Structure formats: C-alpha cells, structure tokens
Amino acid sequence: MPKWNGRRHLVEPLSSYIILSSALLGIGIYGLISKRNAIRLLFSVELIVNAANINFVAFARYANPPILSGWNIVFFSIAAAAMEATVGLALILVAFRLNGTIDVRKLNRLRG
C-alpha cells in the first residue's frame, strides 16, 4: 500500500516496481521464445531492456541516500536501445527486400 512521506509525496513500495519489471521481463522472454516475426522479436528485446531500466531507477531511488548512477545507466541504456532499434529495423527492411518476408524461419538467404 502506498504511503505518504514527510514532504507530502506519495511513495510506492519497491515491490511494486519489481513486480512491474518482472512482468515486462516475462512478456519479453515469452515474445522471444514464441514469436518468429522479426518486428515482434525486436519489440520483445525492447521490453526486456525496459524491465532492466525500471529496476535500475527503482533501486537507485530507494538507496539511502538516493544515488544518481542508476539514472545515468538508464540514460545510456535508453540511448543504446534507440540505436539497437534503428539498426534492427534497418536489418529487417533489408531482409524484407531480399526475401519478401520478415518471418525469421524463412530467412535462408542470409546464411553464409
């Protein structure tokens, strides 16, 4: 149950953030295991990265005193995820142009 701290701000317990990030991690892993569409795989990886970011921010916030290194890690993680999404979408477009599909089971022309 949320509590009020002395400065009249609502404080969520750490377990709420852990439950949220665990749910995102589970959904992301399920998407990686069960789906074969390249865009869905990319979205699943993004969910896993966001679950890690939520953990970094939550644990940085609940440290005593609050530390900013968790926020810095999340900032660079978001930048890296944006670069990963850009490169991933570019690869998906090239694969679609070569094969006419983005189903990863049917991408056999990329084998060396």
C-alpha positions in Angstrom: 0.0 0.0 0.0 1.4 3.4 -0.9 2.5 5.7 2.0 3.0 9.4 2.3 6.5 10.6 3.2 7.1 13.7 5.3 7.2 16.0 2.3 3.6 15.1 1.3 4.7 12.9 -1.7 3.2 9.5 -2.4 5.8 6.8 -2.1 5.3 3.5 -3.9 6.9 0.4 -2.3 9.9 -1.1 -4.1 8.0 -4.4 -4.6 5.6 -2.6 -7.0 8.5 -1.7 -9.3 9.9 -5.2 -9.0 6.6 -6.8 -9.9 6.2 -4.5 -12.9 9.7 -5.2 -14.2 9.2 -8.9 -13.7 6.0 -8.8 -15.7 7.8 -6.9 -18.5 10.7 -9.4 -18.4 8.3 -12.3 -18.6 6.4 -10.9 -21.5 9.6 -10.1 -23.3 11.0 -13.6 -22.9 7.7 -15.1 -24.0 7.8 -13.0 -27.1 11.4 -14.1 -27.9 10.6 -17.7 -27.4 7.2 -18.0 -29.2 7.2 -15.4 -32.0 9.1 -15.6 -35.2 8.1 -12.2 -36.7 11.3 -10.1 -36.7 9.5 -6.9 -35.6 7.9 -8.8 -32.7 11.3 -10.1 -31.7 12.6 -6.5 -31.7 9.8 -5.4 -29.5 10.4 -8.2 -27.1 14.0 -7.2 -26.8 12.9 -3.6 -26.1 10.6 -4.9 -23.3 13.4 -6.7 -21.7 15.6 -3.6 -21.8 12.8 -1.5 -20.3 12.4 -4.0 -17.5 16.1 -3.6 -16.6 15.7 0.2 -16.8 12.8 0.1 -14.3 15.0 -1.9 -11.9 17.9 0.5 -12.2 15.7 3.5 -11.5 13.8 1.8 -8.6 16.9 0.6 -6.8 18.7 4.0 -7.4 15.7 5.8 -5.9 15.4 3.6 -2.8 19.1 3.7 -2.0 19.8 5.7 1.1 20.9 8.4 0.1 19.5 8.3 -3.4 22.3 7.8 -5.9 22.3 9.2 -9.4 24.4 6.4 -11.0 21.3 4.4 -11.7 19.8 7.3 -13.6 23.0 7.7 -15.6 23.0 4.0 -16.5 19.3 4.2 -17.6 20.1 7.3 -19.8 22.8 5.4 -21.6 20.7 2.3 -21.8 17.9 4.2 -23.5 20.3 5.7 -26.0 21.7 2.2 -26.7 18.2 0.8 -27.1 17.4 3.5 -29.6 20.5 2.7 -31.6 19.7 -1.0 -31.4 16.1 -0.4 -32.6 17.4 1.7 -35.6 19.9 -0.9 -36.7 17.3 -3.7 -36.1 14.7 -2.0 -38.3 17.3 -1.4 -41.0 18.2 -5.1 -41.0 14.5 -6.1 -41.1 14.0 -3.8 -44.1 17.0 -5.3 -46.0 15.7 -8.8 -45.1 12.2 -8.0 -46.4 13.6 -6.6 -49.7 15.7 -9.7 -50.2 13.1 -12.4 -49.2 9.7 -10.7 -49.3 9.0 -11.8 -45.7 10.1 -10.9 -42.2 9.5 -14.4 -40.7 12.8 -15.4 -39.3 12.3 -19.1 -40.1 12.1 -18.2 -43.8 15.2 -16.0 -43.9 17.5 -18.6 -45.5 19.3 -16.3 -48.0 21.4 -14.7 -45.2 23.3 -18.0 -44.4 27.0 -17.9 -45.4 
